[in-house]
Amino acid sequence: MLPYKVGSEKQTVWVIKVLPHLYSFRRCPYAMRARLAIYFSQISVELREILLKNKPRSMLAVSPKGTVPVLVDGSRVIEESLDIMLWALNNDDPNGFWQLLDSGQKAYALELINACDKQFKPLLDGYKYALKENISQKSQCFEQAAEMLTAWNVILTSQPFLLGGAPTLGDLAIFPFVRQFRNVDIAAFEGLKLNALGLWLKKWLESDAFHCVMKKWAVWDEDGDASGEVFP
């Protein structure tokens, strides 16, 4: 529960409002995309930044699998990042990232996200976490992931965003994983010469939204005052 100040300058009243709370880890791409959707929805949540090596008891009590992000909204627990994104944008979507899409566009956005989550992410992990001596695995994962990046680059060659002229849920959900791939070896990424994808990535990296969701928060102290940060 966090205090909110309401009223005029002459008469101020402090009220207690119970916000949905989001367990998050700053660098996790799944948590990152959940925060992006919440940022654009303009919904306020209580952000609880955690350490993956020391997960809060309260988080494990509602979500025993122990992965982030986890959103708790009253009695409802949402454990998947895409579901959190949809929760946020279905509540409020002033930019039309989801609610303004027609059924075909929504299906295509979900298809792109599914390809990212089910195909690209395992290749990214294999590339990023391959043992130093397993050069063949790292190279194979890089090449296969690069094929998917190339396909996205082809889309972005003719339009600024993955579904057309404006950003959508698809861009928000995929961007953090492309960023993570690039950060493994920036020179190798740039060597792919995926110019359109690079420009798309640059837009997101330089955006106010990204700077906001990547702010460094203090780790939430479960045994302290039990209040997180109001986000955004």
MODELLER restraints for C-alpha pairs under 7 A, 6 or more apart:
rsr = mdl.restraints
at = mdl.atoms
rsr.add(forms.Gaussian(group=physical.xy_distance, feature=features.Distance(at['CA:1:A'], at['CA:16:A']), mean=6.33, stdev=0.5))
rsr.add(forms.Gaussian(group=physical.xy_distance, feature=features.Distance(at['CA:1:A'], at['CA:17:A']), mean=5.87, stdev=0.5))
rsr.add(forms.Gaussian(group=physical.xy_distance, feature=features.Distance(at['CA:1:A'], at['CA:18:A']), mean=4.65, stdev=0.5))
rsr.add(forms.Gaussian(group=physical.xy_distance, feature=features.Distance(at['CA:1:A'], at['CA:19:A']), mean=6.58, stdev=0.5))
rsr.add(forms.Gaussian(group=physical.xy_distance, feature=features.Distance(at['CA:1:A'], at['CA:227:A']), mean=6.68, stdev=0.5))
rsr.add(forms.Gaussian(group=physical.xy_distance, feature=features.Distance(at['CA:2:A'], at['CA:16:A']), mean=5.77, stdev=0.5))
rsr.add(forms.Gaussian(group=physical.xy_distance, feature=features.Distance(at['CA:2:A'], at['CA:17:A']), mean=5.88, stdev=0.5))
rsr.add(forms.Gaussian(group=physical.xy_distance, feature=features.Distance(at['CA:2:A'], at['CA:18:A']), mean=6.57, stdev=0.5))
rsr.add(forms.Gaussian(group=physical.xy_distance, feature=features.Distance(at['CA:2:A'], at['CA:227:A']), mean=6.76, stdev=0.5))
rsr.add(forms.Gaussian(group=physical.xy_distance, feature=features.Distance(at['CA:3:A'], at['CA:14:A']), mean=6.38, stdev=0.5))
rsr.add(forms.Gaussian(group=physical.xy_distance, feature=features.Distance(at['CA:3:A'], at['CA:15:A']), mean=5.70, stdev=0.5))
rsr.add(forms.Gaussian(group=physical.xy_distance, feature=features.Distance(at['CA:3:A'], at['CA:16:A']), mean=4.68, stdev=0.5))
rsr.add(forms.Gaussian(group=physical.xy_distance, feature=features.Distance(at['CA:3:A'], at['CA:17:A']), mean=6.44, stdev=0.5))
rsr.add(forms.Gaussian(group=physical.xy_distance, feature=features.Distance(at['CA:4:A'], at['CA:14:A']), mean=5.59, stdev=0.5))
rsr.add(forms.Gaussian(group=physical.xy_distance, feature=features.Distance(at['CA:4:A'], at['CA:15:A']), mean=5.32, stdev=0.5))
rsr.add(forms.Gaussian(group=physical.xy_distance, feature=features.Distance(at['CA:4:A'], at['CA:16:A']), mean=6.12, stdev=0.5))
rsr.add(forms.Gaussian(group=physical.xy_distance, feature=features.Distance(at['CA:4:A'], at['CA:17:A']), mean=6.84, stdev=0.5))
rsr.add(forms.Gaussian(group=physical.xy_distance, feature=features.Distance(at['CA:5:A'], at['CA:12:A']), mean=6.60, stdev=0.5))
rsr.add(forms.Gaussian(group=physical.xy_distance, feature=features.Distance(at['CA:5:A'], at['CA:13:A']), mean=5.82, stdev=0.5))
rsr.add(forms.Gaussian(group=physical.xy_distance, feature=features.Distance(at['CA:5:A'], at['CA:14:A']), mean=4.59, stdev=0.5))
rsr.add(forms.Gaussian(group=physical.xy_distance, feature=features.Distance(at['CA:5:A'], at['CA:15:A']), mean=6.43, stdev=0.5))
rsr.add(forms.Gaussian(group=physical.xy_distance, feature=features.Distance(at['CA:6:A'], at['CA:12:A']), mean=5.90, stdev=0.5))
rsr.add(forms.Gaussian(group=physical.xy_distance, feature=features.Distance(at['CA:6:A'], at['CA:13:A']), mean=5.39, stdev=0.5))
rsr.add(forms.Gaussian(group=physical.xy_distance, feature=features.Distance(at['CA:6:A'], at['CA:14:A']), mean=6.27, stdev=0.5))
rsr.add(forms.Gaussian(group=physical.xy_distance, feature=features.Distance(at['CA:7:A'], at['CA:13:A']), mean=6.04, stdev=0.5))
rsr.add(forms.Gaussian(group=physical.xy_distance, feature=features.Distance(at['CA:19:A'], at['CA:44:A']), mean=6.97, stdev=0.5))
rsr.add(forms.Gaussian(group=physical.xy_distance, feature=features.Distance(at['CA:19:A'], at['CA:45:A']), mean=5.32, stdev=0.5))
rsr.add(forms.Gaussian(group=physical.xy_distance, feature=features.Distance(at['CA:19:A'], at['CA:46:A']), mean=5.85, stdev=0.5))
rsr.add(forms.Gaussian(group=physical.xy_distance, feature=features.Distance(at['CA:20:A'], at['CA:45:A']), mean=5.05, stdev=0.5))
rsr.add(forms.Gaussian(group=physical.xy_distance, feature=features.Distance(at['CA:20:A'], at['CA:46:A']), mean=6.10, stdev=0.5))
rsr.add(forms.Gaussian(group=physical.xy_distance, feature=features.Distance(at['CA:20:A'], at['CA:71:A']), mean=6.89, stdev=0.5))
rsr.add(forms.Gaussian(group=physical.xy_distance, feature=features.Distance(at['CA:20:A'], at['CA:72:A']), mean=5.57, stdev=0.5))
rsr.add(forms.Gaussian(group=physical.xy_distance, feature=features.Distance(at['CA:20:A'], at['CA:73:A']), mean=4.43, stdev=0.5))
rsr.add(forms.Gaussian(group=physical.xy_distance, feature=features.Distance(at['CA:20:A'], at['CA:74:A']), mean=6.80, stdev=0.5))
rsr.add(forms.Gaussian(group=physical.xy_distance, feature=features.Distance(at['CA:21:A'], at['CA:45:A']), mean=5.34, stdev=0.5))
rsr.add(forms.Gaussian(group=physical.xy_distance, feature=features.Distance(at['CA:21:A'], at['CA:46:A']), mean=4.38, stdev=0.5))
rsr.add(forms.Gaussian(group=physical.xy_distance, feature=features.Distance(at['CA:21:A'], at['CA:47:A']), mean=5.76, stdev=0.5))
rsr.add(forms.Gaussian(group=physical.xy_distance, feature=features.Distance(at['CA:21:A'], at['CA:48:A']), mean=6.95, stdev=0.5))
rsr.add(forms.Gaussian(group=physical.xy_distance, feature=features.Distance(at['CA:21:A'], at['CA:71:A']), mean=5.72, stdev=0.5))
rsr.add(forms.Gaussian(group=physical.xy_distance, feature=features.Distance(at['CA:21:A'], at['CA:72:A']), mean=5.34, stdev=0.5))
rsr.add(forms.Gaussian(group=physical.xy_distance, feature=features.Distance(at['CA:21:A'], at['CA:73:A']), mean=6.71, stdev=0.5))
rsr.add(forms.Gaussian(group=physical.xy_distance, feature=features.Distance(at['CA:22:A'], at['CA:45:A']), mean=6.58, stdev=0.5))
rsr.add(forms.Gaussian(group=physical.xy_distance, feature=features.Distance(at['CA:22:A'], at['CA:46:A']), mean=6.05, stdev=0.5))
rsr.add(forms.Gaussian(group=physical.xy_distance, feature=features.Distance(at['CA:22:A'], at['CA:47:A']), mean=4.88, stdev=0.5))
rsr.add(forms.Gaussian(group=physical.xy_distance, feature=features.Distance(at['CA:22:A'], at['CA:48:A']), mean=5.83, stdev=0.5))
rsr.add(forms.Gaussian(group=physical.xy_distance, feature=features.Distance(at['CA:22:A'], at['CA:69:A']), mean=6.78, stdev=0.5))
rsr.add(forms.Gaussian(group=physical.xy_distance, feature=features.Distance(at['CA:22:A'], at['CA:70:A']), mean=5.71, stdev=0.5))
rsr.add(forms.Gaussian(group=physical.xy_distance, feature=features.Distance(at['CA:22:A'], at['CA:71:A']), mean=4.45, stdev=0.5))
rsr.add(forms.Gaussian(group=physical.xy_distance, feature=features.Distance(at['CA:22:A'], at['CA:72:A']), mean=6.49, stdev=0.5))
rsr.add(forms.Gaussian(group=physical.xy_distance, feature=features.Distance(at['CA:23:A'], at['CA:47:A']), mean=6.23, stdev=0.5))
rsr.add(forms.Gaussian(group=physical.xy_distance, feature=features.Distance(at['CA:23:A'], at['CA:48:A']), mean=4.80, stdev=0.5))
rsr.add(forms.Gaussian(group=physical.xy_distance, feature=features.Distance(at['CA:23:A'], at['CA:49:A']), mean=6.06, stdev=0.5))
rsr.add(forms.Gaussian(group=physical.xy_distance, feature=features.Distance(at['CA:23:A'], at['CA:50:A']), mean=6.75, stdev=0.5))
rsr.add(forms.Gaussian(group=physical.xy_distance, feature=features.Distance(at['CA:23:A'], at['CA:68:A']), mean=6.35, stdev=0.5))
rsr.add(forms.Gaussian(group=physical.xy_distance, feature=features.Distance(at['CA:23:A'], at['CA:69:A']), mean=5.50, stdev=0.5))
rsr.add(forms.Gaussian(group=physical.xy_distance, feature=features.Distance(at['CA:23:A'], at['CA:70:A']), mean=5.12, stdev=0.5))
rsr.add(forms.Gaussian(group=physical.xy_distance, feature=features.Distance(at['CA:23:A'], at['CA:71:A']), mean=6.36, stdev=0.5))
rsr.add(forms.Gaussian(group=physical.xy_distance, feature=features.Distance(at['CA:24:A'], at['CA:31:A']), mean=5.63, stdev=0.5))
rsr.add(forms.Gaussian(group=physical.xy_distance, feature=features.Distance(at['CA:24:A'], at['CA:47:A']), mean=6.90, stdev=0.5))
rsr.add(forms.Gaussian(group=physical.xy_distance, feature=features.Distance(at['CA:24:A'], at['CA:48:A']), mean=6.04, stdev=0.5))
rsr.add(forms.Gaussian(group=physical.xy_distance, feature=features.Distance(at['CA:24:A'], at['CA:49:A']), mean=5.01, stdev=0.5))
rsr.add(forms.Gaussian(group=physical.xy_distance, feature=features.Distance(at['CA:24:A'], at['CA:50:A']), mean=6.11, stdev=0.5))
rsr.add(forms.Gaussian(group=physical.xy_distance, feature=features.Distance(at['CA:24:A'], at['CA:68:A']), mean=5.58, stdev=0.5))
rsr.add(forms.Gaussian(group=physical.xy_distance, feature=features.Distance(at['CA:24:A'], at['CA:69:A']), mean=5.01, stdev=0.5))
rsr.add(forms.Gaussian(group=physical.xy_distance, feature=features.Distance(at['CA:25:A'], at['CA:31:A']), mean=6.26, stdev=0.5))
rsr.add(forms.Gaussian(group=physical.xy_distance, feature=features.Distance(at['CA:25:A'], at['CA:49:A']), mean=5.53, stdev=0.5))
rsr.add(forms.Gaussian(group=physical.xy_distance, feature=features.Distance(at['CA:25:A'], at['CA:50:A']), mean=5.65, stdev=0.5))
rsr.add(forms.Gaussian(group=physical.xy_distance, feature=features.Distance(at['CA:25:A'], at['CA:51:A']), mean=6.86, stdev=0.5))
rsr.add(forms.Gaussian(group=physical.xy_distance, feature=features.Distance(at['CA:25:A'], at['CA:68:A']), mean=6.71, stdev=0.5))
rsr.add(forms.Gaussian(group=physical.xy_distance, feature=features.Distance(at['CA:26:A'], at['CA:32:A']), mean=6.64, stdev=0.5))
rsr.add(forms.Gaussian(group=physical.xy_distance, feature=features.Distance(at['CA:26:A'], at['CA:214:A']), mean=6.42, stdev=0.5))
rsr.add(forms.Gaussian(group=physical.xy_distance, feature=features.Distance(at['CA:29:A'], at['CA:176:A']), mean=5.05, stdev=0.5))
rsr.add(forms.Gaussian(group=physical.xy_distance, feature=features.Distance(at['CA:29:A'], at['CA:177:A']), mean=6.05, stdev=0.5))
rsr.add(forms.Gaussian(group=physical.xy_distance, feature=features.Distance(at['CA:30:A'], at['CA:69:A']), mean=6.68, stdev=0.5))
rsr.add(forms.Gaussian(group=physical.xy_distance, feature=features.Distance(at['CA:30:A'], at['CA:81:A']), mean=5.63, stdev=0.5))
rsr.add(forms.Gaussian(group=physical.xy_distance, feature=features.Distance(at['CA:31:A'], at['CA:68:A']), mean=6.06, stdev=0.5))
rsr.add(forms.Gaussian(group=physical.xy_distance, feature=features.Distance(at['CA:31:A'], at['CA:69:A']), mean=4.83, stdev=0.5))
rsr.add(forms.Gaussian(group=physical.xy_distance, feature=features.Distance(at['CA:31:A'], at['CA:81:A']), mean=6.52, stdev=0.5))
rsr.add(forms.Gaussian(group=physical.xy_distance, feature=features.Distance(at['CA:32:A'], at['CA:176:A']), mean=6.71, stdev=0.5))
rsr.add(forms.Gaussian(group=physical.xy_distance, feature=features.Distance(at['CA:32:A'], at['CA:213:A']), mean=6.87, stdev=0.5))
rsr.add(forms.Gaussian(group=physical.xy_distance, feature=features.Distance(at['CA:33:A'], at['CA:172:A']), mean=6.01, stdev=0.5))
rsr.add(forms.Gaussian(group=physical.xy_distance, feature=features.Distance(at['CA:33:A'], at['CA:173:A']), mean=5.44, stdev=0.5))
rsr.add(forms.Gaussian(group=physical.xy_distance, feature=features.Distance(at['CA:33:A'], at['CA:176:A']), mean=6.56, stdev=0.5))
rsr.add(forms.Gaussian(group=physical.xy_distance, feature=features.Distance(at['CA:34:A'], at['CA:81:A']), mean=5.47, stdev=0.5))
rsr.add(forms.Gaussian(group=physical.xy_distance, feature=features.Distance(at['CA:34:A'], at['CA:84:A']), mean=5.98, stdev=0.5))
rsr.add(forms.Gaussian(group=physical.xy_distance, feature=features.Distance(at['CA:34:A'], at['CA:85:A']), mean=5.28, stdev=0.5))
rsr.add(forms.Gaussian(group=physical.xy_distance, feature=features.Distance(at['CA:35:A'], at['CA:213:A']), mean=6.02, stdev=0.5))
rsr.add(forms.Gaussian(group=physical.xy_distance, feature=features.Distance(at['CA:36:A'], at['CA:172:A']), mean=6.73, stdev=0.5))
rsr.add(forms.Gaussian(group=physical.xy_distance, feature=features.Distance(at['CA:36:A'], at['CA:209:A']), mean=6.80, stdev=0.5))
rsr.add(forms.Gaussian(group=physical.xy_distance, feature=features.Distance(at['CA:36:A'], at['CA:213:A']), mean=6.39, stdev=0.5))
rsr.add(forms.Gaussian(group=physical.xy_distance, feature=features.Distance(at['CA:37:A'], at['CA:85:A']), mean=5.16, stdev=0.5))
rsr.add(forms.Gaussian(group=physical.xy_distance, feature=features.Distance(at['CA:37:A'], at['CA:88:A']), mean=6.25, stdev=0.5))
rsr.add(forms.Gaussian(group=physical.xy_distance, feature=features.Distance(at['CA:37:A'], at['CA:89:A']), mean=6.64, stdev=0.5))
rsr.add(forms.Gaussian(group=physical.xy_distance, feature=features.Distance(at['CA:38:A'], at['CA:85:A']), mean=6.88, stdev=0.5))
rsr.add(forms.Gaussian(group=physical.xy_distance, feature=features.Distance(at['CA:38:A'], at['CA:88:A']), mean=5.47, stdev=0.5))
rsr.add(forms.Gaussian(group=physical.xy_distance, feature=features.Distance(at['CA:39:A'], at['CA:209:A']), mean=6.96, stdev=0.5))
rsr.add(forms.Gaussian(group=physical.xy_distance, feature=features.Distance(at['CA:39:A'], at['CA:232:A']), mean=5.72, stdev=0.5))
rsr.add(forms.Gaussian(group=physical.xy_distance, feature=features.Distance(at['CA:41:A'], at['CA:88:A']), mean=5.83, stdev=0.5))
rsr.add(forms.Gaussian(group=physical.xy_distance, feature=features.Distance(at['CA:41:A'], at['CA:89:A']), mean=5.56, stdev=0.5))
rsr.add(forms.Gaussian(group=physical.xy_distance, feature=features.Distance(at['CA:41:A'], at['CA:92:A']), mean=5.05, stdev=0.5))
rsr.add(forms.Gaussian(group=physical.xy_distance, feature=features.Distance(at['CA:41:A'], at['CA:93:A']), mean=5.07, stdev=0.5))
rsr.add(forms.Gaussian(group=physical.xy_distance, feature=features.Distance(at['CA:41:A'], at['CA:94:A']), mean=6.57, stdev=0.5))
rsr.add(forms.Gaussian(group=physical.xy_distance, feature=features.Distance(at['CA:44:A'], at['CA:230:A']), mean=6.52, stdev=0.5))
rsr.add(forms.Gaussian(group=physical.xy_distance, feature=features.Distance(at['CA:44:A'], at['CA:231:A']), mean=5.51, stdev=0.5))
rsr.add(forms.Gaussian(group=physical.xy_distance, feature=features.Distance(at['CA:44:A'], at['CA:232:A']), mean=6.13, stdev=0.5))
rsr.add(forms.Gaussian(group=physical.xy_distance, feature=features.Distance(at['CA:45:A'], at['CA:230:A']), mean=5.84, stdev=0.5))
rsr.add(forms.Gaussian(group=physical.xy_distance, feature=features.Distance(at['CA:45:A'], at['CA:231:A']), mean=5.35, stdev=0.5))
rsr.add(forms.Gaussian(group=physical.xy_distance, feature=features.Distance(at['CA:46:A'], at['CA:228:A']), mean=5.47, stdev=0.5))
rsr.add(forms.Gaussian(group=physical.xy_distance, feature=features.Distance(at['CA:46:A'], at['CA:229:A']), mean=5.39, stdev=0.5))
rsr.add(forms.Gaussian(group=physical.xy_distance, feature=features.Distance(at['CA:46:A'], at['CA:230:A']), mean=4.79, stdev=0.5))
rsr.add(forms.Gaussian(group=physical.xy_distance, feature=features.Distance(at['CA:46:A'], at['CA:231:A']), mean=6.05, stdev=0.5))
rsr.add(forms.Gaussian(group=physical.xy_distance, feature=features.Distance(at['CA:47:A'], at['CA:228:A']), mean=5.34, stdev=0.5))
rsr.add(forms.Gaussian(group=physical.xy_distance, feature=features.Distance(at['CA:47:A'], at['CA:229:A']), mean=5.02, stdev=0.5))
rsr.add(forms.Gaussian(group=physical.xy_distance, feature=features.Distance(at['CA:47:A'], at['CA:230:A']), mean=6.11, stdev=0.5))
rsr.add(forms.Gaussian(group=physical.xy_distance, feature=features.Distance(at['CA:47:A'], at['CA:231:A']), mean=5.93, stdev=0.5))
rsr.add(forms.Gaussian(group=physical.xy_distance, feature=features.Distance(at['CA:48:A'], at['CA:220:A']), mean=5.26, stdev=0.5))
rsr.add(forms.Gaussian(group=physical.xy_distance, feature=features.Distance(at['CA:48:A'], at['CA:228:A']), mean=4.98, stdev=0.5))
rsr.add(forms.Gaussian(group=physical.xy_distance, feature=features.Distance(at['CA:48:A'], at['CA:229:A']), mean=6.70, stdev=0.5))
rsr.add(forms.Gaussian(group=physical.xy_distance, feature=features.Distance(at['CA:49:A'], at['CA:217:A']), mean=6.55, stdev=0.5))
rsr.add(forms.Gaussian(group=physical.xy_distance, feature=features.Distance(at['CA:49:A'], at['CA:218:A']), mean=6.80, stdev=0.5))
rsr.add(forms.Gaussian(group=physical.xy_distance, feature=features.Distance(at['CA:49:A'], at['CA:219:A']), mean=4.98, stdev=0.5))
rsr.add(forms.Gaussian(group=physical.xy_distance, feature=features.Distance(at['CA:49:A'], at['CA:220:A']), mean=5.27, stdev=0.5))
rsr.add(forms.Gaussian(group=physical.xy_distance, feature=features.Distance(at['CA:50:A'], at['CA:219:A']), mean=5.49, stdev=0.5))
rsr.add(forms.Gaussian(group=physical.xy_distance, feature=features.Distance(at['CA:50:A'], at['CA:220:A']), mean=5.99, stdev=0.5))
rsr.add(forms.Gaussian(group=physical.xy_distance, feature=features.Distance(at['CA:56:A'], at['CA:222:A']), mean=6.55, stdev=0.5))
rsr.add(forms.Gaussian(group=physical.xy_distance, feature=features.Distance(at['CA:60:A'], at['CA:66:A']), mean=5.73, stdev=0.5))
rsr.add(forms.Gaussian(group=physical.xy_distance, feature=features.Distance(at['CA:63:A'], at['CA:79:A']), mean=6.98, stdev=0.5))
rsr.add(forms.Gaussian(group=physical.xy_distance, feature=features.Distance(at['CA:69:A'], at['CA:79:A']), mean=6.48, stdev=0.5))
rsr.add(forms.Gaussian(group=physical.xy_distance, feature=features.Distance(at['CA:69:A'], at['CA:80:A']), mean=6.81, stdev=0.5))
rsr.add(forms.Gaussian(group=physical.xy_distance, feature=features.Distance(at['CA:69:A'], at['CA:81:A']), mean=6.01, stdev=0.5))
rsr.add(forms.Gaussian(group=physical.xy_distance, feature=features.Distance(at['CA:70:A'], at['CA:78:A']), mean=5.79, stdev=0.5))
rsr.add(forms.Gaussian(group=physical.xy_distance, feature=features.Distance(at['CA:70:A'], at['CA:79:A']), mean=4.69, stdev=0.5))
rsr.add(forms.Gaussian(group=physical.xy_distance, feature=features.Distance(at['CA:70:A'], at['CA:80:A']), mean=6.98, stdev=0.5))
rsr.add(forms.Gaussian(group=physical.xy_distance, feature=features.Distance(at['CA:71:A'], at['CA:77:A']), mean=5.81, stdev=0.5))
rsr.add(forms.Gaussian(group=physical.xy_distance, feature=features.Distance(at['CA:71:A'], at['CA:78:A']), mean=5.10, stdev=0.5))
rsr.add(forms.Gaussian(group=physical.xy_distance, feature=features.Distance(at['CA:71:A'], at['CA:79:A']), mean=6.55, stdev=0.5))
rsr.add(forms.Gaussian(group=physical.xy_distance, feature=features.Distance(at['CA:71:A'], at['CA:84:A']), mean=6.87, stdev=0.5))
rsr.add(forms.Gaussian(group=physical.xy_distance, feature=features.Distance(at['CA:72:A'], at['CA:78:A']), mean=6.43, stdev=0.5))
rsr.add(forms.Gaussian(group=physical.xy_distance, feature=features.Distance(at['CA:78:A'], at['CA:84:A']), mean=6.28, stdev=0.5))
rsr.add(forms.Gaussian(group=physical.xy_distance, feature=features.Distance(at['CA:89:A'], at['CA:98:A']), mean=6.45, stdev=0.5))
rsr.add(forms.Gaussian(group=physical.xy_distance, feature=features.Distance(at['CA:90:A'], at['CA:99:A']), mean=6.87, stdev=0.5))
rsr.add(forms.Gaussian(group=physical.xy_distance, feature=features.Distance(at['CA:93:A'], at['CA:99:A']), mean=6.53, stdev=0.5))
rsr.add(forms.Gaussian(group=physical.xy_distance, feature=features.Distance(at['CA:97:A'], at['CA:167:A']), mean=6.39, stdev=0.5))
rsr.add(forms.Gaussian(group=physical.xy_distance, feature=features.Distance(at['CA:97:A'], at['CA:168:A']), mean=4.04, stdev=0.5))
rsr.add(forms.Gaussian(group=physical.xy_distance, feature=features.Distance(at['CA:97:A'], at['CA:169:A']), mean=5.32, stdev=0.5))
rsr.add(forms.Gaussian(group=physical.xy_distance, feature=features.Distance(at['CA:98:A'], at['CA:168:A']), mean=6.27, stdev=0.5))
rsr.add(forms.Gaussian(group=physical.xy_distance, feature=features.Distance(at['CA:98:A'], at['CA:169:A']), mean=5.91, stdev=0.5))
rsr.add(forms.Gaussian(group=physical.xy_distance, feature=features.Distance(at['CA:109:A'], at['CA:169:A']), mean=6.81, stdev=0.5))
rsr.add(forms.Gaussian(group=physical.xy_distance, feature=features.Distance(at['CA:109:A'], at['CA:170:A']), mean=4.96, stdev=0.5))
rsr.add(forms.Gaussian(group=physical.xy_distance, feature=features.Distance(at['CA:112:A'], at['CA:170:A']), mean=6.63, stdev=0.5))
rsr.add(forms.Gaussian(group=physical.xy_distance, feature=features.Distance(at['CA:113:A'], at['CA:170:A']), mean=6.10, stdev=0.5))
rsr.add(forms.Gaussian(group=physical.xy_distance, feature=features.Distance(at['CA:113:A'], at['CA:173:A']), mean=6.50, stdev=0.5))
rsr.add(forms.Gaussian(group=physical.xy_distance, feature=features.Distance(at['CA:113:A'], at['CA:174:A']), mean=6.44, stdev=0.5))
rsr.add(forms.Gaussian(group=physical.xy_distance, feature=features.Distance(at['CA:116:A'], at['CA:174:A']), mean=6.50, stdev=0.5))
rsr.add(forms.Gaussian(group=physical.xy_distance, feature=features.Distance(at['CA:120:A'], at['CA:145:A']), mean=5.89, stdev=0.5))
rsr.add(forms.Gaussian(group=physical.xy_distance, feature=features.Distance(at['CA:123:A'], at['CA:141:A']), mean=5.02, stdev=0.5))
rsr.add(forms.Gaussian(group=physical.xy_distance, feature=features.Distance(at['CA:123:A'], at['CA:145:A']), mean=5.80, stdev=0.5))
rsr.add(forms.Gaussian(group=physical.xy_distance, feature=features.Distance(at['CA:124:A'], at['CA:141:A']), mean=6.96, stdev=0.5))
rsr.add(forms.Gaussian(group=physical.xy_distance, feature=features.Distance(at['CA:124:A'], at['CA:145:A']), mean=6.75, stdev=0.5))
rsr.add(forms.Gaussian(group=physical.xy_distance, feature=features.Distance(at['CA:124:A'], at['CA:181:A']), mean=6.17, stdev=0.5))
rsr.add(forms.Gaussian(group=physical.xy_distance, feature=features.Distance(at['CA:126:A'], at['CA:138:A']), mean=6.35, stdev=0.5))
rsr.add(forms.Gaussian(group=physical.xy_distance, feature=features.Distance(at['CA:126:A'], at['CA:141:A']), mean=5.89, stdev=0.5))
rsr.add(forms.Gaussian(group=physical.xy_distance, feature=features.Distance(at['CA:127:A'], at['CA:138:A']), mean=4.59, stdev=0.5))
rsr.add(forms.Gaussian(group=physical.xy_distance, feature=features.Distance(at['CA:127:A'], at['CA:141:A']), mean=5.18, stdev=0.5))
rsr.add(forms.Gaussian(group=physical.xy_distance, feature=features.Distance(at['CA:127:A'], at['CA:142:A']), mean=5.67, stdev=0.5))
rsr.add(forms.Gaussian(group=physical.xy_distance, feature=features.Distance(at['CA:128:A'], at['CA:184:A']), mean=6.15, stdev=0.5))
rsr.add(forms.Gaussian(group=physical.xy_distance, feature=features.Distance(at['CA:130:A'], at['CA:137:A']), mean=6.70, stdev=0.5))
rsr.add(forms.Gaussian(group=physical.xy_distance, feature=features.Distance(at['CA:130:A'], at['CA:138:A']), mean=5.55, stdev=0.5))
rsr.add(forms.Gaussian(group=physical.xy_distance, feature=features.Distance(at['CA:150:A'], at['CA:194:A']), mean=6.74, stdev=0.5))
rsr.add(forms.Gaussian(group=physical.xy_distance, feature=features.Distance(at['CA:152:A'], at['CA:197:A']), mean=6.97, stdev=0.5))
rsr.add(forms.Gaussian(group=physical.xy_distance, feature=features.Distance(at['CA:153:A'], at['CA:194:A']), mean=6.05, stdev=0.5))
rsr.add(forms.Gaussian(group=physical.xy_distance, feature=features.Distance(at['CA:153:A'], at['CA:196:A']), mean=5.59, stdev=0.5))
rsr.add(forms.Gaussian(group=physical.xy_distance, feature=features.Distance(at['CA:153:A'], at['CA:197:A']), mean=4.83, stdev=0.5))
rsr.add(forms.Gaussian(group=physical.xy_distance, feature=features.Distance(at['CA:155:A'], at['CA:162:A']), mean=6.36, stdev=0.5))
rsr.add(forms.Gaussian(group=physical.xy_distance, feature=features.Distance(at['CA:156:A'], at['CA:162:A']), mean=6.15, stdev=0.5))
rsr.add(forms.Gaussian(group=physical.xy_distance, feature=features.Distance(at['CA:156:A'], at['CA:196:A']), mean=5.54, stdev=0.5))
rsr.add(forms.Gaussian(group=physical.xy_distance, feature=features.Distance(at['CA:156:A'], at['CA:197:A']), mean=6.31, stdev=0.5))
rsr.add(forms.Gaussian(group=physical.xy_distance, feature=features.Distance(at['CA:157:A'], at['CA:196:A']), mean=5.32, stdev=0.5))
rsr.add(forms.Gaussian(group=physical.xy_distance, feature=features.Distance(at['CA:159:A'], at['CA:165:A']), mean=5.99, stdev=0.5))
rsr.add(forms.Gaussian(group=physical.xy_distance, feature=features.Distance(at['CA:160:A'], at['CA:200:A']), mean=6.87, stdev=0.5))
rsr.add(forms.Gaussian(group=physical.xy_distance, feature=features.Distance(at['CA:161:A'], at['CA:167:A']), mean=5.58, stdev=0.5))
rsr.add(forms.Gaussian(group=physical.xy_distance, feature=features.Distance(at['CA:161:A'], at['CA:171:A']), mean=6.88, stdev=0.5))
rsr.add(forms.Gaussian(group=physical.xy_distance, feature=features.Distance(at['CA:162:A'], at['CA:170:A']), mean=6.79, stdev=0.5))
rsr.add(forms.Gaussian(group=physical.xy_distance, feature=features.Distance(at['CA:162:A'], at['CA:171:A']), mean=6.20, stdev=0.5))
rsr.add(forms.Gaussian(group=physical.xy_distance, feature=features.Distance(at['CA:175:A'], at['CA:201:A']), mean=6.86, stdev=0.5))
rsr.add(forms.Gaussian(group=physical.xy_distance, feature=features.Distance(at['CA:182:A'], at['CA:189:A']), mean=5.42, stdev=0.5))
rsr.add(forms.Gaussian(group=physical.xy_distance, feature=features.Distance(at['CA:204:A'], at['CA:210:A']), mean=6.43, stdev=0.5))
rsr.add(forms.Gaussian(group=physical.xy_distance, feature=features.Distance(at['CA:220:A'], at['CA:228:A']), mean=5.96, stdev=0.5))
